[in-house]
């Protein structure tokens, strides 16, 4: 059947066409079936939607994606015929039944995901099958390889590529922005590709974007790394393991995360990392609650690393409070510059950088790693290296903390009692920072004045809330007034907090990469 092209202003991530009901019946296709489009020696498989009057009989409505790929004009004739479902649907059904998939079957699914040949419902079925039945380690390894191989890869002359990753969940974790310059200043190569925040107030890419561009091309990344030994860029700009981003879009609304291992390790495989340290924040209000859970996850990461020929070590880090004091892109970027300038800053931030960097130094058998890291920080070498990276990525290497703008609407939250800080609720700190606009509003966030075990007098400032808009500030204050965000009391009090009967009883989903 030949139908006349009708380009529509419809944005869609996948190739979608809209058929009139009469034409759909004639082709014997239904919504979410597929059709093959042929015009000017070009072929494309698209997913069908059906309309009664939106598209006239004899026409075919084209989403912007289809229009761009076919390059047709209004009224141009397109040959349309039904297309068979992709073979990968059989493998998805097998996973839903609890079967273990072969490497080739997983590879075919990933190829069809990246090729946009599967509908959201079909991808959802795959993710759901993984969530319900889990994966054998061979499946995880096959999925990691397929996700890496169906995207672009970063290749460097040196075979010794170092990398670091945190599974996320802890607010204020700006560790990578200090660790990368430390490792690079020691002469090791660390091309750090990072994500933007999904459920957190800031991802590494969001923080670094306050200092310089992060959406570099592959060639630009290679140039930066050749010049400085490191980089801090947004991985999404270069399509490293693009299947991961597509699968995350399904995981997030379902509040499930069965793809943590392949999601992380596919990105490491895509940059050809040889040595990787995985940070597993452990504590209340984050993904991993106990040391035993952290150990179990670490064992899986290490085993997967062996199958992918990547040397992996893991560190379970304390996560009962935010890292440092700034939470939100601009506030965190300021804190990084203040800390790296002379190696003095929040103790927990410096300790975390030191511990994770030491693991990477251990891979190279570097003696007294913590002493070397301390020297790199205090001597200014890390500061100079960070500024070299900023310059190479197109930023101002002379940038000062005060040059980074923060939101102008500020509320100071004061303690209504004296004592010590007994606990800080990471989840509600994160929620407040998100509500005031972070990470989209770069200058929004939370600035802590007190941390765990700090002495507090009645009237002392516990933290400040920064927002660019008043209504967002009010929403954050509502959370503070309704929830137990900070616990202040006597050091040895048996009572930590009084919990109202109507207090919410639900788990909060954290999805970070």
C-alpha positions as a Python dict, from the first residue, in 0.01 Angstrom:
ca = {
    (1, 'X'): (0, 0, 0),
    (2, 'X'): (120, 351, -85),
    (3, 'X'): (31, 635, 152),
    (4, 'X'): (101, 1007, 135),
    (5, 'X'): (351, 1143, 388),
    (6, 'X'): (218, 1388, 642),
    (7, 'X'): (496, 1512, 874),
    (8, 'X'): (364, 1589, 1223),
    (9, 'X'): (512, 1798, 1503),
    (10, 'X'): (526, 1500, 1735),
    (11, 'X'): (844, 1428, 1927),
    (12, 'X'): (906, 1062, 2005),
    (13, 'X'): (1215, 871, 2109),
    (14, 'X'): (1113, 583, 1884),
    (15, 'X'): (1001, 576, 1515),
    (16, 'X'): (624, 619, 1534),
    (17, 'X'): (365, 657, 1257),
    (18, 'X'): (-7, 730, 1275),
    (19, 'X'): (-246, 555, 1038),
    (20, 'X'): (-609, 628, 967),
    (21, 'X'): (-837, 353, 1099),
    (22, 'X'): (-944, 251, 746),
    (23, 'X'): (-585, 214, 625),
    (24, 'X'): (-485, 25, 941),
    (25, 'X'): (-770, -221, 882),
    (26, 'X'): (-666, -260, 520),
    (27, 'X'): (-308, -340, 628),
    (28, 'X'): (-443, -560, 911),
    (29, 'X'): (-233, -382, 1175),
    (30, 'X'): (-327, -263, 1523),
    (31, 'X'): (-177, -10, 1764),
    (32, 'X'): (180, -108, 1866),
    (33, 'X'): (217, -337, 1562),
    (34, 'X'): (500, -254, 1323),
    (35, 'X'): (508, -147, 962),
    (36, 'X'): (796, -128, 716),
    (37, 'X'): (832, 205, 534),
    (38, 'X'): (1013, 225, 201),
    (39, 'X'): (1089, 542, 3),
    (40, 'X'): (1385, 662, -206),
    (41, 'X'): (1582, 341, -137),
    (42, 'X'): (1541, 396, 239),
    (43, 'X'): (1378, 146, 474),
    (44, 'X'): (1255, 198, 827),
    (45, 'X'): (1056, -6, 1077),
    (46, 'X'): (807, 203, 1276),
    (47, 'X'): (555, 141, 1552),
    (48, 'X'): (190, 201, 1463),
    (49, 'X'): (-63, 430, 1625),
    (50, 'X'): (-417, 452, 1489),
    (51, 'X'): (-647, 756, 1465),
    (52, 'X'): (-1002, 806, 1342),
    (53, 'X'): (-977, 1162, 1208),
    (54, 'X'): (-634, 1300, 1306),
    (55, 'X'): (-484, 1150, 987),
    (56, 'X'): (-696, 1126, 672),
    (57, 'X'): (-748, 804, 480),
    (58, 'X'): (-462, 762, 233),
    (59, 'X'): (-217, 952, 455),
    (60, 'X'): (46, 839, 703),
    (61, 'X'): (140, 1068, 991),
    (62, 'X'): (514, 1075, 1061),
    (63, 'X'): (672, 1159, 1394),
    (64, 'X'): (970, 1394, 1375),
    (65, 'X'): (1209, 1098, 1418),
    (66, 'X'): (1059, 916, 1116),
    (67, 'X'): (1043, 1233, 907),
    (68, 'X'): (1413, 1307, 971),
    (69, 'X'): (1526, 953, 896),
    (70, 'X'): (1330, 921, 572),
    (71, 'X'): (1375, 1279, 457),
    (72, 'X'): (1039, 1289, 277),
    (73, 'X'): (826, 1588, 183),
    (74, 'X'): (458, 1652, 249),
    (75, 'X'): (246, 1438, 15),
    (76, 'X'): (533, 1219, -102),
    (77, 'X'): (427, 857, -146),
    (78, 'X'): (564, 595, 94),
    (79, 'X'): (528, 222, 46),
    (80, 'X'): (387, 73, 367),
    (81, 'X'): (353, -294, 456),
    (82, 'X'): (316, -493, 781),
    (83, 'X'): (639, -601, 947),
    (84, 'X'): (703, -909, 1155),
    (85, 'X'): (774, -855, 1527),
    (86, 'X'): (1145, -864, 1616),
    (87, 'X'): (1287, -1202, 1718),
    (88, 'X'): (1395, -1053, 2051),
    (89, 'X'): (1032, -1061, 2169),
    (90, 'X'): (1059, -1440, 2198),
    (91, 'X'): (1359, -1399, 2429),
    (92, 'X'): (1179, -1137, 2638),
    (93, 'X'): (888, -1378, 2684),
    (94, 'X'): (1136, -1648, 2786),
    (95, 'X'): (1275, -1418, 3054),
    (96, 'X'): (926, -1341, 3178),
    (97, 'X'): (884, -1717, 3219),
    (98, 'X'): (1195, -1731, 3434),
    (99, 'X'): (1436, -1882, 3182),
    (100, 'X'): (1809, -1805, 3175),
    (101, 'X'): (1895, -1633, 2848),
    (102, 'X'): (2194, -1706, 2628),
    (103, 'X'): (2448, -1438, 2542),
    (104, 'X'): (2327, -1412, 2181),
    (105, 'X'): (1968, -1372, 2297),
    (106, 'X'): (2058, -1090, 2535),
    (107, 'X'): (2267, -927, 2264),
    (108, 'X'): (1970, -936, 2026),
    (109, 'X'): (1743, -772, 2284),
    (110, 'X'): (1993, -492, 2346),
    (111, 'X'): (2045, -438, 1971),
    (112, 'X'): (1668, -400, 1927),
    (113, 'X'): (1644, -164, 2226),
    (114, 'X'): (1915, 63, 2084),
    (115, 'X'): (1772, 28, 1732),
    (116, 'X'): (1435, 149, 1866),
    (117, 'X'): (1262, -162, 1734),
    (118, 'X'): (1090, -237, 2067),
    (119, 'X'): (797, -45, 2212),
    (120, 'X'): (805, 88, 2567),
    (121, 'X'): (564, -188, 2670),
    (122, 'X'): (799, -455, 2534),
    (123, 'X'): (1104, -300, 2703),
    (124, 'X'): (901, -276, 3025),
    (125, 'X'): (829, -648, 2999),
    (126, 'X'): (1203, -718, 2971),
    (127, 'X'): (1291, -500, 3271),
    (128, 'X'): (1006, -655, 3471),
    (129, 'X'): (1132, -1006, 3385),
    (130, 'X'): (1478, -913, 3514),
    (131, 'X'): (1327, -768, 3831),
    (132, 'X'): (1109, -1069, 3907),
    (133, 'X'): (1349, -1349, 3815),
    (134, 'X'): (1691, -1185, 3854),
    (135, 'X'): (1992, -1269, 3640),
    (136, 'X'): (2262, -1533, 3651),
    (137, 'X'): (2612, -1382, 3651),
    (138, 'X'): (2665, -1499, 3292),
    (139, 'X'): (2352, -1305, 3193),
    (140, 'X'): (2479, -995, 3376),
    (141, 'X'): (2814, -1020, 3196),
    (142, 'X'): (2646, -1070, 2858),
    (143, 'X'): (2416, -774, 2918),
    (144, 'X'): (2712, -555, 3023),
    (145, 'X'): (2907, -645, 2709),
    (146, 'X'): (2608, -594, 2480),
    (147, 'X'): (2529, -255, 2633),
    (148, 'X'): (2891, -144, 2588),
    (149, 'X'): (2929, -281, 2234),
    (150, 'X'): (2607, -123, 2101),
    (151, 'X'): (2736, 226, 2189),
    (152, 'X'): (3050, 425, 2126),
    (153, 'X'): (3377, 335, 2293),
    (154, 'X'): (3664, 544, 2426),
    (155, 'X'): (4004, 409, 2331),
    (156, 'X'): (4337, 552, 2444),
    (157, 'X'): (4698, 463, 2368),
    (158, 'X'): (4757, 349, 2725),
    (159, 'X'): (4597, 22, 2829),
    (160, 'X'): (4598, 118, 3196),
    (161, 'X'): (4278, 317, 3235),
    (162, 'X'): (4162, 390, 3591),
    (163, 'X'): (3805, 470, 3693),
    (164, 'X'): (3585, 525, 3995),
    (165, 'X'): (3212, 488, 4041),
    (166, 'X'): (2965, 540, 4323),
    (167, 'X'): (2634, 357, 4328),
    (168, 'X'): (2491, 682, 4465),
    (169, 'X'): (2219, 773, 4708),
    (170, 'X'): (2415, 1005, 4940),
    (171, 'X'): (2363, 1382, 4900),
    (172, 'X'): (2661, 1612, 4858),
    (173, 'X'): (2895, 1344, 4723),
    (174, 'X'): (3135, 1556, 4519),
    (175, 'X'): (3420, 1305, 4567),
    (176, 'X'): (3493, 1249, 4195),
    (177, 'X'): (3573, 1616, 4136),
    (178, 'X'): (3866, 1588, 4377),
    (179, 'X'): (3963, 1224, 4318),
    (180, 'X'): (4007, 1263, 3941),
    (181, 'X'): (4264, 1549, 3970),
    (182, 'X'): (4448, 1355, 4244),
    (183, 'X'): (4478, 1043, 4027),
    (184, 'X'): (4565, 1244, 3714),
    (185, 'X'): (4828, 1446, 3906),
    (186, 'X'): (4994, 1117, 4002),
    (187, 'X'): (5045, 1042, 3630),
    (188, 'X'): (4763, 788, 3596),
    (189, 'X'): (4494, 810, 3327),
    (190, 'X'): (4135, 854, 3448),
    (191, 'X'): (3874, 958, 3186),
    (192, 'X'): (3575, 1004, 3418),
    (193, 'X'): (3242, 996, 3240),
    (194, 'X'): (2958, 1073, 3476),
    (195, 'X'): (2583, 1099, 3480),
    (196, 'X'): (2342, 1375, 3556),
    (197, 'X'): (2124, 1338, 3863),
    (198, 'X'): (1817, 1117, 3834),
    (199, 'X'): (1680, 1126, 4189),
    (200, 'X'): (1967, 1313, 4363),
    (201, 'X'): (2021, 1691, 4405),
    (202, 'X'): (2328, 1672, 4178),
    (203, 'X'): (2529, 1429, 3969),
    (204, 'X'): (2898, 1475, 3898),
    (205, 'X'): (2818, 1617, 3554),
    (206, 'X'): (2578, 1872, 3710),
    (207, 'X'): (2845, 1986, 3959),
    (208, 'X'): (3125, 2003, 3704),
    (209, 'X'): (2905, 2202, 3466),
    (210, 'X'): (2928, 2492, 3713),
    (211, 'X'): (3299, 2510, 3626),
    (212, 'X'): (3319, 2420, 3256),
    (213, 'X'): (3135, 2246, 2969),
    (214, 'X'): (3077, 1872, 3019),
    (215, 'X'): (2899, 1772, 2696),
    (216, 'X'): (3214, 1699, 2496),
    (217, 'X'): (3247, 1482, 2186),
    (218, 'X'): (3458, 1166, 2183),
    (219, 'X'): (3743, 1345, 2007),
    (220, 'X'): (3727, 1635, 2251),
    (221, 'X'): (3741, 1394, 2544),
    (222, 'X'): (4047, 1223, 2396),
    (223, 'X'): (4215, 1561, 2348),
    (224, 'X'): (4146, 1661, 2710),
    (225, 'X'): (4276, 1328, 2843),
    (226, 'X'): (4590, 1341, 2628),
    (227, 'X'): (4660, 1686, 2766),
    (228, 'X'): (4571, 1637, 3134),
    (229, 'X'): (4548, 1258, 3203),
    (230, 'X'): (4185, 1303, 3307),
    (231, 'X'): (3845, 1453, 3240),
    (232, 'X'): (3509, 1502, 3410),
    (233, 'X'): (3241, 1485, 3141),
    (234, 'X'): (2879, 1385, 3086),
    (235, 'X'): (2867, 1031, 2948),
    (236, 'X'): (2525, 1084, 2787),
    (237, 'X'): (2669, 1331, 2537),
    (238, 'X'): (2886, 1064, 2373),
    (239, 'X'): (2637, 772, 2379),
    (240, 'X'): (2843, 535, 2591),
    (241, 'X'): (2619, 230, 2646),
    (242, 'X'): (2304, 410, 2518),
    (243, 'X'): (2086, 110, 2603),
    (244, 'X'): (2142, 195, 2970),
    (245, 'X'): (1979, 537, 2935),
    (246, 'X'): (1685, 381, 2751),
    (247, 'X'): (1636, 115, 3019),
    (248, 'X'): (1664, 371, 3301),
    (249, 'X'): (1364, 553, 3149),
    (250, 'X'): (1164, 237, 3217),
    (251, 'X'): (1313, 163, 3561),
    (252, 'X'): (1248, 507, 3704),
    (253, 'X'): (866, 526, 3679),
    (254, 'X'): (842, 164, 3800),
    (255, 'X'): (1072, 238, 4099),
    (256, 'X'): (1276, -75, 4033),
    (257, 'X'): (1647, -115, 3959),
    (258, 'X'): (1737, -467, 3842),
    (259, 'X'): (2011, -331, 3612),
    (260, 'X'): (2252, -176, 3864),
    (261, 'X'): (2545, -410, 3790),
    (262, 'X'): (2534, -407, 3407),
    (263, 'X'): (2447, -36, 3406),
    (264, 'X'): (2762, 55, 3598),
    (265, 'X'): (3000, -196, 3442),
    (266, 'X'): (2890, -142, 3081),
    (267, 'X'): (3004, 220, 3115),
    (268, 'X'): (3340, 106, 3254),
    (269, 'X'): (3375, -142, 2968),
    (270, 'X'): (3291, 133, 2719),
    (271, 'X'): (3586, 347, 2837),
    (272, 'X'): (3811, 37, 2839),
    (273, 'X'): (3882, 71, 3211),
    (274, 'X'): (4132, -178, 3352),
    (275, 'X'): (4119, -77, 3720),
    (276, 'X'): (3796, 33, 3889),
    (277, 'X'): (3705, 123, 4246),
    (278, 'X'): (3336, 105, 4333),
    (279, 'X'): (3211, 323, 4617),
    (280, 'X'): (2918, 162, 4801),
    (281, 'X'): (2766, 422, 5039),
    (282, 'X'): (2619, 230, 5332),
    (283, 'X'): (2375, 359, 5593),
    (284, 'X'): (2028, 488, 5667),
    (285, 'X'): (1846, 668, 5388),
    (286, 'X'): (2059, 525, 5104),
    (287, 'X'): (2031, 217, 4882),
    (288, 'X'): (2256, -12, 5084),
    (289, 'X'): (2159, -16, 5451),
    (290, 'X'): (2400, -262, 5612),
    (291, 'X'): (2765, -376, 5580),
    (292, 'X'): (2641, -725, 5490),
    (293, 'X'): (2440, -588, 5196),
    (294, 'X'): (2748, -390, 5088),
    (295, 'X'): (2967, -700, 5104),
    (296, 'X'): (2719, -905, 4899),
    (297, 'X'): (2704, -635, 4632),
    (298, 'X'): (3082, -596, 4630),
    (299, 'X'): (3130, -968, 4567),
    (300, 'X'): (2898, -943, 4265),
    (301, 'X'): (3086, -640, 4126),
    (302, 'X'): (3421, -816, 4166),
    (303, 'X'): (3295, -1136, 4002),
    (304, 'X'): (3142, -940, 3713),
    (305, 'X'): (3470, -750, 3674),
    (306, 'X'): (3658, -1077, 3629),
    (307, 'X'): (3420, -1183, 3352),
    (308, 'X'): (3468, -847, 3179),
    (309, 'X'): (3848, -851, 3237),
    (310, 'X'): (3830, -546, 3463),
    (311, 'X'): (4009, -537, 3799),
    (312, 'X'): (3749, -425, 4053),
    (313, 'X'): (3774, -340, 4420),
    (314, 'X'): (3493, -202, 4635),
    (315, 'X'): (3476, 20, 4943),
    (316, 'X'): (3175, 42, 5174),
    (317, 'X'): (3166, 406, 5289),
    (318, 'X'): (2981, 572, 5577),
    (319, 'X'): (2655, 724, 5452),
    (320, 'X'): (2452, 826, 5755),
    (321, 'X'): (2492, 1192, 5664),
    (322, 'X'): (2569, 1403, 5353),
    (323, 'X'): (2930, 1434, 5234),
    (324, 'X'): (3071, 1777, 5315),
    (325, 'X'): (2838, 2071, 5371),
    (326, 'X'): (2716, 2182, 5026),
    (327, 'X'): (2426, 2003, 4855),
    (328, 'X'): (2329, 2119, 4504),
    (329, 'X'): (2548, 2182, 4195),
    (330, 'X'): (2678, 2535, 4267),
    (331, 'X'): (2718, 2489, 4643),
    (332, 'X'): (2909, 2165, 4585),
    (333, 'X'): (3128, 2314, 4313),
    (334, 'X'): (3219, 2596, 4551),
    (335, 'X'): (3309, 2346, 4821),
    (336, 'X'): (3529, 2150, 4579),
    (337, 'X'): (3730, 2460, 4488),
    (338, 'X'): (3768, 2561, 4853),
    (339, 'X'): (3878, 2209, 4949),
    (340, 'X'): (4120, 2138, 4666),
    (341, 'X'): (4290, 2476, 4685),
    (342, 'X'): (4505, 2371, 4982),
    (343, 'X'): (4391, 2020, 5066),
    (344, 'X'): (4188, 2141, 5364),
    (345, 'X'): (3816, 2092, 5375),
    (346, 'X'): (3543, 1878, 5532),
    (347, 'X'): (3710, 1580, 5699),
    (348, 'X'): (3462, 1326, 5563),
    (349, 'X'): (3518, 1452, 5207),
    (350, 'X'): (3898, 1440, 5235),
    (351, 'X'): (3886, 1097, 5401),
    (352, 'X'): (3661, 956, 5130),
    (353, 'X'): (3882, 1090, 4851),
    (354, 'X'): (4185, 944, 5025),
    (355, 'X'): (4034, 599, 5079),
    (356, 'X'): (3902, 561, 4723),
    (357, 'X'): (4219, 702, 4565),
    (358, 'X'): (4428, 463, 4773),
    (359, 'X'): (4250, 167, 4616),
    (360, 'X'): (4344, 290, 4268),
    (361, 'X'): (4704, 349, 4380),
    (362, 'X'): (4711, -4, 4526),
    (363, 'X'): (4642, -145, 4180),
    (364, 'X'): (4974, 12, 4073),
    (365, 'X'): (5154, -103, 4390),
    (366, 'X'): (5227, 258, 4488),
    (367, 'X'): (5377, 263, 4836),
    (368, 'X'): (5229, 475, 5116),
    (369, 'X'): (4933, 579, 4902),
    (370, 'X'): (4761, 796, 5163),
    (371, 'X'): (5080, 994, 5225),
    (372, 'X'): (5115, 1050, 4851),
    (373, 'X'): (4751, 1158, 4821),
    (374, 'X'): (4792, 1398, 5113),
    (375, 'X'): (5099, 1549, 4947),
    (376, 'X'): (4920, 1589, 4612),
    (377, 'X'): (4636, 1774, 4786),
    (378, 'X'): (4838, 1994, 5023),
    (379, 'X'): (5105, 2084, 4766),
    (380, 'X'): (4848, 2228, 4528),
    (381, 'X'): (4913, 1966, 4258),
    (382, 'X'): (4551, 1850, 4261),
    (383, 'X'): (4427, 2209, 4242),
    (384, 'X'): (4649, 2283, 3942),
    (385, 'X'): (4540, 1960, 3773),
    (386, 'X'): (4170, 2038, 3823),
    (387, 'X'): (4224, 2381, 3671),
    (388, 'X'): (4411, 2222, 3378),
    (389, 'X'): (4108, 1998, 3321),
    (390, 'X'): (3870, 2293, 3350),
    (391, 'X'): (4071, 2486, 3090),
    (392, 'X'): (4098, 2187, 2855),
    (393, 'X'): (3719, 2137, 2871),
    (394, 'X'): (3660, 2501, 2780),
    (395, 'X'): (3616, 2664, 3122),
    (396, 'X'): (3793, 2943, 3308),
    (397, 'X'): (4093, 2794, 3496),
    (398, 'X'): (4110, 3101, 3723),
    (399, 'X'): (3754, 3057, 3851),
    (400, 'X'): (3710, 3125, 4222),
    (401, 'X'): (3442, 2982, 4454),
    (402, 'X'): (3269, 3320, 4481),
    (403, 'X'): (3249, 3339, 4100),
    (404, 'X'): (2996, 3055, 4104),
    (405, 'X'): (2648, 3208, 4147),
    (406, 'X'): (2410, 3065, 4405),
    (407, 'X'): (2038, 3131, 4450),
    (408, 'X'): (1950, 3464, 4610),
    (409, 'X'): (1655, 3348, 4819),
    (410, 'X'): (1784, 3201, 5144),
    (411, 'X'): (1622, 3076, 5464),
    (412, 'X'): (1826, 2989, 5774),
    (413, 'X'): (1694, 2697, 5979),
    (414, 'X'): (1780, 2729, 6349),
    (415, 'X'): (1779, 2469, 6625),
    (416, 'X'): (1502, 2492, 6882),
    (417, 'X'): (1706, 2310, 7146),
    (418, 'X'): (2061, 2259, 7269),
    (419, 'X'): (2260, 1936, 7253),
    (420, 'X'): (2439, 1748, 6977),
    (421, 'X'): (2340, 1644, 6627),
    (422, 'X'): (2233, 1282, 6675),
    (423, 'X'): (2121, 1211, 6320),
    (424, 'X'): (2054, 1370, 5980),
    (425, 'X'): (1787, 1231, 5749),
    (426, 'X'): (1955, 1198, 5409),
    (427, 'X'): (1628, 1133, 5232),
    (428, 'X'): (1454, 1449, 5348),
    (429, 'X'): (1767, 1660, 5289),
    (430, 'X'): (1764, 1525, 4933),
    (431, 'X'): (1393, 1594, 4895),
    (432, 'X'): (1429, 1953, 5013),
    (433, 'X'): (1721, 2015, 4777),
    (434, 'X'): (1522, 1871, 4486),
    (435, 'X'): (1210, 2067, 4576),
    (436, 'X'): (1398, 2400, 4574),
    (437, 'X'): (1517, 2325, 4221),
    (438, 'X'): (1843, 2128, 4231),
    (439, 'X'): (1993, 2014, 4000),
    (440, 'X'): (1808, 2205, 3725),
    (441, 'X'): (1844, 2533, 3915),
    (442, 'X'): (2221, 2516, 3958),
    (443, 'X'): (2230, 2768, 4245),
    (444, 'X'): (1961, 2594, 4451),
    (445, 'X'): (2029, 2352, 4734),
    (446, 'X'): (2114, 2308, 5102),
    (447, 'X'): (2416, 2436, 5294),
    (448, 'X'): (2473, 2250, 5622),
    (449, 'X'): (2619, 2430, 5923),
    (450, 'X'): (2626, 2128, 6153),
    (451, 'X'): (2710, 1760, 6105),
    (452, 'X'): (2682, 1447, 6322),
    (453, 'X'): (2809, 1484, 6682),
    (454, 'X'): (2852, 1862, 6647),
    (455, 'X'): (2750, 2067, 6952),
    (456, 'X'): (2444, 2285, 6903),
    (457, 'X'): (2302, 2567, 7113),
    (458, 'X'): (1941, 2675, 7093),
    (459, 'X'): (1920, 2932, 6814),
    (460, 'X'): (2226, 2803, 6625),
    (461, 'X'): (2188, 2764, 6247),
    (462, 'X'): (2156, 2400, 6143),
    (463, 'X'): (2141, 2462, 5769),
    (464, 'X'): (2042, 2711, 5502),
    (465, 'X'): (1802, 2654, 5212),
    (466, 'X'): (1882, 2825, 4879),
    (467, 'X'): (1618, 2874, 4609),
    (468, 'X'): (1574, 3081, 4295),
    (469, 'X'): (1196, 3100, 4333),
    (470, 'X'): (991, 3179, 4645),
    (471, 'X'): (727, 2912, 4587),
    (472, 'X'): (996, 2642, 4576),
    (473, 'X'): (1140, 2775, 4900),
    (474, 'X'): (797, 2749, 5063),
    (475, 'X'): (759, 2388, 4949),
    (476, 'X'): (1097, 2298, 5104),
    (477, 'X'): (995, 2463, 5430),
    (478, 'X'): (677, 2252, 5432),
    (479, 'X'): (892, 1938, 5423),
    (480, 'X'): (1105, 2066, 5710),
    (481, 'X'): (799, 2150, 5919),
    (482, 'X'): (634, 1813, 5856),
    (483, 'X'): (933, 1578, 5868),
    (484, 'X'): (1213, 1491, 6110),
    (485, 'X'): (1513, 1624, 5914),
    (486, 'X'): (1768, 1691, 6191),
    (487, 'X'): (1787, 1517, 6527),
    (488, 'X'): (1929, 1732, 6806),
    (489, 'X'): (1940, 1613, 7167),
    (490, 'X'): (2146, 1490, 7457),
    (491, 'X'): (2440, 1273, 7362),
    (492, 'X'): (2322, 970, 7556),
    (493, 'X'): (1947, 1018, 7531),
    (494, 'X'): (1756, 695, 7473),
    (495, 'X'): (1497, 889, 7270),
    (496, 'X'): (1614, 990, 6922),
    (497, 'X'): (1285, 1131, 6794),
    (498, 'X'): (913, 1130, 6852),
    (499, 'X'): (736, 989, 6549),
    (500, 'X'): (374, 1097, 6490),
    (501, 'X'): (117, 825, 6430),
    (502, 'X'): (37, 963, 6086),
    (503, 'X'): (404, 961, 5977),
    (504, 'X'): (441, 818, 5625),
    (505, 'X'): (536, 452, 5602),
    (506, 'X'): (675, 400, 5255),
    (507, 'X'): (1007, 318, 5097),
    (508, 'X'): (1175, 582, 4886),
    (509, 'X'): (1324, 490, 4552),
    (510, 'X'): (1681, 596, 4478),
    (511, 'X'): (1812, 558, 4125),
    (512, 'X'): (2161, 693, 4061),
    (513, 'X'): (2445, 605, 3828),
}
